[in-house]
Amino acid sequence: MIKSIKIFLKKFYKKIIFKIFILIYQKPKLLKKNLKDNSTKVYKINIDKNDYQIFSFRNGIVYTDSNDTTAYISKNNFLSNASMQYFKIDKINSFNGSISKNETLFNGTPKFRKKFSGTVLSLLSGGAAKDNFTHWFTDIIPRIKIFSIKFKLKQINKYYVPSIKYKYQIDSLKFLGIKKSQLISSEKYKHIQANHIYATSHPCYHLPMKVKKWSLNFINKAYSKNSYKNKYKKIFIDRDQFKLIDINNLKKFKDYRVLVNETEIKNYLSTKGFQIIKPEDYSFAEQVKIFSSSKFVIGLYGAAMMMLSFCKKNTKVIEIKPKLGGNEFKNISKLLKLKHKQINLNPLIKSSTPQNGLLLCPIKKIKREIHNLE
């Protein structure tokens, strides 16, 4: 009973907030097909036979919930096709729905608006990019390349990004000459306005599994300035997550992604000359150097495998993964001509999240794939 009352009060409070902000800021509208909005422009560009758009908003507005909804609103209060509205397929995956379903059309923009002078380039790309290393490099960074095909970056005063709470986010932008003082975090400011706002269409069309070769070439060229020589020839990516689970109560941790025999695997690979690497122990620049110098990489399916983007042609890769996990990293290897093998495993206990599960990887499977690659 008390729980039901709390839920009701929460929903009621939310409705009141929406109504108050609609009085402050009008709800945006959809532009009818026979009308033109003179405060916006759309530029069409092509990169390696992939079509993209750059959206330009004079006195533009951006609203985001820092997760599923991003609304680009013109000076004339029209909602742009640059907007994003993600809807869940399952616990992990989402799709970008029709602009007519953008949340702001129904509930407005229920946050106070912060005005910024100058020109802002928005790199927003859905909630996954706030915390996920892979999405940061497939969804966010390549937008800079798209923009630079038509315009010069020096005209941008500020960059609107999903988050700046992780060091790799700040470091990866610093590599590109973008200072921390130029960053606006959507976690701090969810509703902004500027003299001029630019945005781009999604680099891989909202499908990280289909990251484009031009995108990988861009980040590789941008970050791989040099590498360690002969220092990290063979590496195993250590997630070090076995310590997070209770071996006597595996069912409780069935939705984790953990190699339950991780210690055994590390011990075996150490005898074969592999160095055990915990990426979080290194700066982003050091991680790039490590992977660009490696000739053989073994790791569990996960964000750290995005670093394959910095590996050289013919690098050998063994990816250990849940059978229902995606093939985004195998796709990266294919585009960069890496020699990629997968060990697909059924979780010990069925996970409610397809990409996860407690995995037991027999050493003999690793031995076999190492032999196949040699």
N, C-alpha and C positions, 0 to 999 in steps of 0.2 A: 504493500500500500504506500509506504513512505517513498519507495523507489519510483513508483508511478507518478506520485505528486512531484518529485524532483524532475522527472523527465518532462512533465507537463509545464512546469515553471520555466524550465530551460528553453523549451520551444516557444513559450509565450514571450519570454524576455527577448529572444532572438527576433521574433516578429516585430516587436516594438522598436528594436534597434534598426531593423530594415526600414520601417516606416519613417523614422526620424531622419535617416540619411537620405531617403528619397526626397524629403522636403528640402534638404540641403543641396544635394546633387541630383539632377534629373536622371532617370533611368535612360541608358542609351537606346537608340532605335536602329532597326535594320534599314539600310538604304535600298529603296525600290529600284528595280532594274532600269527603269527609264529616267532615273535621276543621276546627277553627277555631284560629287562632293569636291568643291574647288580647294579645300584645305588639305587634301591628300593627293599623293602621287604614288604610282606603282611602276617600278622598273623591272623589266624582264631580262634575266641573264641566263647564260648557259655555261656549265662547267663539265667538260668531258661528256657531252651529250645528255647531261642532267639539267632540267629546267628549274630555275629558282626565281623568286621575286624579292625585291627590296621595297619595303613600304616606307613612305615618307609622310610625316604628320607635322604640319605647321601648328604650333601651340597645341600639340597632342597630349593625350592623357593615357596612362596605363594603370589598370587595376589588376591585382592578382591576389588570390588566396594563398599563394606560395605553394600550391599543390596542383589541383586539377583545372582551375580556371584562370585564364589570363585574357583580359579584354583590352584591345587597343581601340581607343575612342577618339574620334576626330574633334576638331574645334567646333564643328557643327553638330556634335553629339551623335554621330553615327558610328556603329560598331563595324570595325574593319575585318576583312577576311584574314588578316594576320593573327587574329584572336585564336585561342586554343581552349578546348573544352574536352577534357579527358574523362572517360567513363571506364570503370573497372570491368575487365573480362573475368578475372579471378583475383586472388590476393596480391598478385604481383603485376600481371599484365593489364594494359589499358589500351584504348583506341581513341583517336581524336574524332569526336562527333560533329554533327552539323552545327554551324554557327548559330542557327536558330534556337539551339538548346543551351547557348551560353548563359550561365547563371545570372549575369548582370542584367539581362533583358527582363528578368522576373523580380530580382531582389535588389537591383541597383548596385552601388559601390559603397558598401557599409564600413568605410574607413576614412578618416580625415585625410585630405589631399595635401601632399607636400610639393611645393613649387621649387624647381631648380632652374637656374638661368643657364643659357647656352644650349648646346646640342647633346642629346643622349642617344647612345646606341643600346637598344635593349637586346640582351642575350637570353632572356627567359625561355624556358623550355619544359615546363612541367615539374612536378614535385620530385621526380626521381633524381634530377640533376642536383638537388640540394645536398644529397648525402652520398650519391653513388658515383664512384670514381669513373666507371665506364661511361655512364651517361654524360658526365662532365666533358669527356673527350670526344664523344660521338654527337652530342646534341648542342653543346655550348660553344666550344672553341672553334669549330668549323664555320660558325656564323660570321666570325671575324673575316675569314677568307671570302665568304660570299659578299659581304659588304665591300671589301677592298677591291673587288673586281670592277666596281663602278665608281667608288669614292675613295678619298684619301683618309686614313685613320687620324691624321693630325687635326682634322676638323671636329673630331669628337672630344667633348669636354668631360663627359661622364659615361660610365658603362653600368647598365642596370643588370645585375646578375642574381641568380637564385639564392646564393649564400656566399659568405666569406669566412665561415667558421672553421674551415679546414685549411691547413697550411698549403696543401697542394693547389688549392684554388687560387690563392694569392700568388704563389710562386709561378704557376703556369701562365698567369696573365703578366706577371713581371717580366718573364722571358720575352714576351711580345712587346715590351716597352710600355705596358700599362701599369701605372702606379696605384698603390692601395688607396691613395687619396682620391682617385678617380672613380672608385667603385661605390655603387649604391646597392645595398643588399635588400632583396625583396622581403627578407625576414624582418627587417627593421621598418622599411617603407613599402607598404602594400598598395599605395595609391599615390601616383606622382604625376606631375605636369611639368613640361619644359617648353622652351621656345621652339625647339625642334626635336622630334623623336624619330629615330629610324628603327626598323625591325626587319627581320628576314624570314623567309619560309624555312621549314625544318630541313637541316642538312641531309637526313636520310629518311625523310618523309614519315616521321614518327615511328620508324621501325629500326631500332638500333641493330637488329640482326642483319640489316641490309646496309650497313655502313659503306660508304663509297670509297673507291680507291683514291680519288683526288683528295678526300678528307684525310686519309691515312698519310698520303704523301705530304700534305700540308703540315700536319703535326710532326711528322718525322723530320722534315727539313727545318722546322721552326725550333725543335728542341735538341736534336742530335748533333750538337756542335762538335763534340769529341767523345771518345770512349776510352775506357781502361784497356790497356794492351795486355792480353794474356792473363788478366787477373781473375776474371770470372768466366771461365770457359763452360762450366757445367753447373747449373743451379737447380735447387729444389725450392719452390716457393712455400714457405712455412706459414700456415695460417695460425698455428699454435692455439687451436680451439678445443682440443681434446680435454684440456683442463677445465673447460666450462661445463662439462657434462658429468653426471654421476653414472658410472658404469653399472651400478646396481639398480638403476632406475631409468633405463634407456627410453622407455615409453614417454616419460615426461619431456624428453628433449628431441622427440621424433621430427620436429619441424626445424631443427638446426641443420646446418650443412657441415658435417664433421667427418674426418677420417678417423675411425675408432682405433685403427692400428697405425696411426701417424708415427709414433715413436719407432716402431719396427721398420717402417718405410724409410725414415730418416737414417736410421742406423745402417740399413742395407745400402742406401745410395751414397752414404759417406765412404763406404768401402770401395765404391766405384768412382771416386774422385769428384762427387758432387758437393758443392758448397751449399749449406742450408741458409737461406736468405729470408728474413722477415722484412718485407718492404717498408713497414712503418718505422723501422729502426734507421732508415736512411732518408735523406732529403729527396725531394722530387728530382733534382739535378743528378744526384748520385744514383737513383733508381734508373734514370734514363741511360746513364753510363754503363751500369751493370748489365742491363738487358741488351744494349746495343753491342756489347762486347761478347755476349754469351753465344756459344755454339750449340748448346743443348739446354732446354728448359723443361722441367717437369713441375706440374702444379695441379691443384684442385680447382675445378670450375668456380670462377668468382671474379670479382672486380680487378684483382691484381693481374689477371691474365690480359687485361687491356694493355699492359706494358709490352705485349708481343708486338704492338705497333712500332716499337723501336728496334726490333730485331732485324738483323741483316738477312738477305736472301739465303735460303737453304739451311737456316737455323732449324735444328730438330726440336720438336715439341711433343710432349706427351701430356694430354689433358685427362685427368681423372674426373669423372662427372656422374651425377645421377642420370639414369637413362632418359628421364623426361626433361632434363635441362636443355637449354637452347644451344644453337650452333654458332652463336655470334663470334666466338673466338676462333673457331675452325674457319669461318668465313674470312676473318682478318688474315689468318695464315694463308688462305688460298689467294687472296688479293696481293699479298706481299711475297708469295712463292716460298713460304716456309714449309718444312716437311712435318706435317701435323698428324698425329695419331691420337685416337680417343679410346679410353677405357670406360665403357658405359656400364654402370652398376645399378642393380636394384637396391633401394634402401633396405636396411635390416627390418625397419618398421615403416609401413606406409605413411608418408607425410601428406598433410593437407595442402602443402605448397609444392607443386611439381618440381621446381628447381632445387628443392632441398631434400634432406634425408641423412640419416646416419649410415655411413658407407664403410664397408670392410673391403679393402682392395688387396687380394692375394699377391704376394711378392712375385709369384710365378707369372702373373699377368704383366707386371712391370718389366720383368726380365725378358719376356717374349717381345714386348714392344721396343725395348732398347735394342734387342737383337735385330728386329725388323728394320730399324732405322740405321743400323751400322753397315 
